[in-house]
Amino acid sequence: MGSGDKHHFHLHLPHLHHSKKDVVRDIPKGCLAIMVGQGEEQQRFVVPIIYFNHPLFMQLLKEAEEEYGFDQKGPITIPCHVAQFQYVQGIIDKENSLHHQHHHVGCFRA
């Protein structure tokens, strides 16, 4: 890759089976469930897909790629501490609310 190339993240979403429908129903349209943390600290978050364009979130995805590679099974796992992710999440939400005061997309821990 040259210095001008951008990273392209490909999401491989599994086909939904009847047993997974209940889990997917709690994810609003335009959002994606991710896992944050490792071991017992790991928590599930539902984030707007617009996060994936934010430079801070892209850095977290880069760390996930370095830790796990591109071939993760199941939801994307971000290997940082939950508190670090919540800090980044707060920055992104604040920036989005300043840019889109009339249309703020919230996210939450699930």
Backbone as CSV, one residue per row, in Angstrom:
resi,resn,N_x,N_y,N_z,CA_x,CA_y,CA_z,C_x,C_y,C_z
1,MET,0.828,-1.178,0.000,0.000,0.000,0.000,0.875,1.245,0.000
2,GLY,0.535,2.228,-0.813,1.258,3.481,-0.814,0.797,4.356,0.332
3,SER,1.499,5.446,0.532,1.159,6.313,1.657,-0.183,7.003,1.467
4,GLY,-0.693,7.086,0.237,-1.987,7.727,-0.009,-3.155,6.764,0.079
5,ASP,-2.885,5.474,0.210,-3.970,4.490,0.267,-4.686,4.574,1.600
6,LYS,-5.982,4.331,1.543,-6.768,4.300,2.772,-7.069,2.855,3.119
7,HIS,-7.250,2.617,4.415,-7.634,1.280,4.854,-9.104,1.074,4.535
8,HIS,-9.427,-0.089,4.059,-10.817,-0.434,3.792,-11.186,-1.571,4.721
9,PHE,-12.197,-1.334,5.541,-12.643,-2.355,6.463,-13.858,-3.032,5.874
10,HIS,-13.804,-4.328,5.795,-14.912,-5.099,5.242,-15.629,-5.805,6.375
11,LEU,-16.920,-5.597,6.445,-17.709,-6.262,7.470,-18.326,-7.509,6.865
12,HIS,-18.093,-8.620,7.500,-18.686,-9.874,7.072,-19.810,-10.203,8.041
13,LEU,-21.031,-9.922,7.625,-22.170,-10.160,8.495,-22.741,-11.537,8.204
14,PRO,-22.923,-12.342,9.221,-23.438,-13.694,8.999,-24.904,-13.648,8.575
15,HIS,-25.317,-14.663,7.844,-26.738,-14.790,7.520,-27.490,-15.076,8.806
16,LEU,-28.645,-14.492,8.925,-29.410,-14.653,10.160,-30.177,-15.968,10.141
17,HIS,-30.089,-16.665,11.234,-30.855,-17.887,11.421,-31.938,-17.590,12.439
18,HIS,-32.965,-18.386,12.480,-34.082,-18.142,13.391,-33.637,-17.973,14.830
19,SER,-32.641,-18.695,15.270,-32.201,-18.616,16.664,-31.532,-17.282,16.984
20,LYS,-31.050,-16.560,15.973,-30.363,-15.298,16.211,-31.284,-14.092,16.072
21,LYS,-32.520,-14.272,15.645,-33.401,-13.143,15.401,-33.648,-12.306,16.643
22,ASP,-33.822,-12.937,17.801,-34.080,-12.185,19.018,-32.897,-11.293,19.379
23,VAL,-31.697,-11.764,19.156,-30.501,-10.982,19.458,-30.417,-9.772,18.533
24,VAL,-30.769,-9.940,17.272,-30.648,-8.883,16.278,-31.756,-7.843,16.432
25,ARG,-32.900,-8.208,16.955,-34.021,-7.277,17.077,-33.695,-6.059,17.926
26,ASP,-32.794,-6.190,18.889,-32.480,-5.053,19.748,-31.468,-4.090,19.124
27,ILE,-31.071,-4.323,17.897,-30.137,-3.447,17.206,-30.935,-2.545,16.265
28,PRO,-30.995,-1.245,16.566,-31.751,-0.329,15.709,-31.171,-0.257,14.299
29,LYS,-31.997,0.100,13.348,-31.552,0.277,11.974,-30.456,1.337,11.947
30,GLY,-29.408,1.071,11.209,-28.297,2.004,11.116,-27.259,1.818,12.211
31,CYS,-27.382,0.749,12.987,-26.439,0.479,14.078,-25.847,-0.917,13.909
32,LEU,-24.794,-1.172,14.662,-24.120,-2.467,14.619,-23.653,-2.814,16.024
33,ALA,-23.788,-4.067,16.404,-23.316,-4.525,17.717,-21.834,-4.859,17.613
34,ILE,-21.073,-4.433,18.614,-19.658,-4.762,18.703,-19.365,-5.220,20.126
35,MET,-18.254,-5.897,20.307,-17.781,-6.290,21.629,-16.552,-5.431,21.948
36,VAL,-16.467,-4.984,23.198,-15.348,-4.144,23.616,-14.722,-4.769,24.856
37,GLY,-13.392,-4.807,24.892,-12.679,-5.349,26.038,-12.286,-6.791,25.811
38,GLN,-11.673,-7.358,26.849,-11.227,-8.743,26.772,-11.576,-9.460,28.068
39,GLY,-11.789,-10.751,27.971,-12.055,-11.567,29.155,-13.338,-11.160,29.857
40,GLU,-13.278,-11.116,31.191,-14.462,-10.793,31.980,-14.910,-9.351,31.820
41,GLU,-13.998,-8.474,31.397,-14.327,-7.061,31.215,-15.168,-6.842,29.950
42,GLN,-15.188,-7.785,29.035,-15.818,-7.596,27.737,-17.298,-7.255,27.862
43,GLN,-17.720,-6.231,27.111,-19.105,-5.796,27.102,-19.568,-5.579,25.665
44,ARG,-20.856,-5.706,25.476,-21.465,-5.513,24.154,-21.984,-4.078,24.066
45,PHE,-21.699,-3.424,22.932,-22.194,-2.078,22.656,-22.895,-2.093,21.306
46,VAL,-23.881,-1.248,21.161,-24.537,-1.043,19.870,-24.213,0.385,19.461
47,VAL,-23.542,0.522,18.325,-23.084,1.839,17.878,-23.642,2.154,16.492
48,PRO,-23.862,3.439,16.222,-24.290,3.833,14.872,-23.191,3.522,13.864
49,ILE,-23.564,3.119,12.679,-22.553,2.787,11.667,-21.751,4.018,11.254
50,ILE,-22.253,5.225,11.532,-21.469,6.423,11.207,-20.174,6.474,12.011
51,TYR,-20.089,5.751,13.133,-18.848,5.666,13.903,-17.692,5.176,13.038
52,PHE,-17.996,4.291,12.095,-16.953,3.642,11.305,-16.203,4.621,10.403
53,ASN,-16.734,5.838,10.235,-16.052,6.869,9.450,-15.235,7.818,10.316
54,HIS,-15.355,7.716,11.628,-14.661,8.634,12.522,-13.216,8.182,12.733
55,PRO,-12.249,9.116,12.661,-10.827,8.733,12.803,-10.503,8.011,14.117
56,LEU,-11.119,8.399,15.226,-10.836,7.717,16.495,-11.333,6.271,16.474
57,PHE,-12.512,6.066,15.902,-13.053,4.710,15.821,-12.239,3.882,14.825
58,MET,-11.792,4.527,13.745,-10.950,3.815,12.769,-9.658,3.336,13.425
59,GLN,-9.124,4.120,14.364,-7.926,3.701,15.088,-8.210,2.469,15.934
60,LEU,-9.380,2.439,16.577,-9.760,1.256,17.355,-9.911,0.039,16.450
61,LEU,-10.455,0.237,15.266,-10.580,-0.870,14.305,-9.204,-1.358,13.848
62,LYS,-8.276,-0.426,13.688,-6.911,-0.803,13.304,-6.277,-1.664,14.403
63,GLU,-6.499,-1.272,15.673,-5.985,-2.073,16.783,-6.629,-3.457,16.806
64,ALA,-7.924,-3.522,16.477,-8.610,-4.813,16.413,-8.019,-5.675,15.304
65,GLU,-7.726,-5.055,14.170,-7.127,-5.799,13.060,-5.757,-6.336,13.456
66,GLU,-4.952,-5.504,14.132,-3.620,-5.936,14.549,-3.705,-7.083,15.562
67,GLU,-4.721,-7.038,16.423,-4.882,-8.065,17.460,-5.479,-9.359,16.908
68,TYR,-6.526,-9.234,16.071,-7.304,-10.402,15.656,-7.258,-10.693,14.158
69,GLY,-6.774,-9.768,13.346,-6.819,-9.937,11.898,-8.191,-9.567,11.367
70,PHE,-8.368,-9.724,10.069,-9.635,-9.362,9.431,-10.671,-10.470,9.519
71,ASP,-10.273,-11.656,9.878,-11.180,-12.811,9.817,-11.775,-13.126,11.187
72,GLN,-12.402,-12.127,11.815,-13.044,-12.360,13.112,-14.359,-13.100,12.893
73,LYS,-14.662,-13.986,13.785,-15.948,-14.695,13.763,-16.882,-13.985,14.738
74,GLY,-18.125,-13.801,14.350,-19.073,-13.120,15.227,-18.910,-11.614,15.147
75,PRO,-19.339,-10.914,16.203,-19.263,-9.456,16.162,-17.819,-8.960,16.192
76,ILE,-17.606,-7.759,15.688,-16.294,-7.138,15.746,-15.928,-6.953,17.211
77,THR,-14.698,-7.306,17.562,-14.221,-7.145,18.930,-13.123,-6.099,18.946
78,ILE,-13.332,-5.064,19.768,-12.345,-4.002,19.950,-11.573,-4.354,21.227
79,PRO,-10.243,-4.543,21.158,-9.499,-5.054,22.304,-9.122,-4.026,23.376
80,CYS,-9.616,-2.780,23.289,-9.251,-1.787,24.304,-10.104,-1.960,25.565
81,HIS,-9.726,-1.249,26.637,-10.513,-1.283,27.861,-11.858,-0.598,27.624
82,VAL,-12.884,-1.058,28.305,-14.223,-0.502,28.166,-14.214,0.996,28.463
83,ALA,-13.514,1.418,29.501,-13.455,2.842,29.865,-12.845,3.672,28.729
84,GLN,-11.814,3.132,28.066,-11.193,3.838,26.941,-12.202,3.971,25.801
85,PHE,-12.937,2.898,25.514,-13.932,2.952,24.454,-15.022,3.969,24.790
86,GLN,-15.479,3.983,26.037,-16.524,4.921,26.436,-16.038,6.367,26.304
87,TYR,-14.771,6.611,26.559,-14.194,7.939,26.372,-14.255,8.337,24.895
88,VAL,-13.812,7.438,24.017,-13.858,7.687,22.570,-15.308,7.872,22.128
89,GLN,-16.194,7.037,22.619,-17.613,7.109,22.294,-18.174,8.493,22.670
90,GLY,-17.797,9.003,23.842,-18.253,10.322,24.285,-17.781,11.430,23.352
91,ILE,-16.526,11.348,22.913,-15.986,12.341,21.980,-16.759,12.301,20.665
92,ILE,-16.967,11.105,20.124,-17.679,10.962,18.853,-19.110,11.472,18.986
93,ASP,-19.782,11.085,20.066,-21.170,11.532,20.265,-21.241,13.054,20.397
94,LYS,-20.285,13.634,21.112,-20.277,15.090,21.288,-20.077,15.780,19.943
95,GLU,-19.133,15.292,19.145,-18.891,15.872,17.818,-20.121,15.723,16.930
96,ASN,-20.751,14.546,16.971,-21.940,14.328,16.154,-23.092,15.218,16.590
97,SER,-23.246,15.438,17.890,-24.351,16.274,18.358,-24.105,17.731,17.991
98,LEU,-22.847,18.165,17.938,-22.540,19.528,17.523,-22.806,19.723,16.028
99,HIS,-22.536,18.694,15.234,-22.738,18.778,13.789,-24.183,18.528,13.390
100,HIS,-24.895,17.742,14.177,-26.261,17.319,13.819,-27.193,17.521,15.001
101,GLN,-27.314,18.741,15.495,-28.118,18.978,16.691,-29.556,18.533,16.504
102,HIS,-30.074,18.596,15.291,-31.469,18.214,15.056,-31.641,16.719,14.823
103,HIS,-30.539,15.992,14.589,-30.670,14.568,14.284,-29.523,13.809,14.953
104,HIS,-29.622,13.609,16.236,-28.572,12.917,16.979,-28.905,11.434,17.081
105,VAL,-27.971,10.609,16.640,-28.125,9.163,16.736,-27.395,8.706,17.980
106,GLY,-28.116,8.148,18.922,-27.509,7.700,20.162,-26.968,6.291,20.054
107,CYS,-26.136,5.940,20.974,-25.662,4.581,21.044,-25.650,4.196,22.509
108,PHE,-25.513,2.937,22.774,-25.669,2.489,24.139,-24.929,1.195,24.368
109,ARG,-24.744,0.883,25.629,-24.191,-0.417,25.992,-25.359,-1.372,26.073
110,ALA,-25.212,-2.544,25.502,-26.312,-3.502,25.506,-25.959,-4.712,26.342
